[in-house]
Amino acid sequence: MPEVREHDPLHIHVEGKGGIAKYDYDDLSNRFFKNYTKGITTADQKRIEEIINENADIIIAAWNRYFGVDDQDSEDYFF
């Protein structure tokens, strides 16, 4: 089960294989970008970023749903 430690701005925490990373969402480019990593290979970092961005719509919708952001009532809607 994911551990929720979230706050604005929209971002993703990744953990696995002894490494951690954080990817932040940039609403101007509509993409997630690496904020930091530790213990994750460059190849894995690239693949993680690809997977996150391929699924950005799902991630953003889940974030908004979890935090109760309504796209019609809030300027904080991420998309």
Buried (B, 14 or more C-beta within 10 A) or exposed (E): EEEEEBEEEBBBBBEEEEBBBBBBBEEEEEBBEBEEBEEBEEEBBEEBBEBBBEEBEEBBBEBBEEBEBEEEEEEEBBB
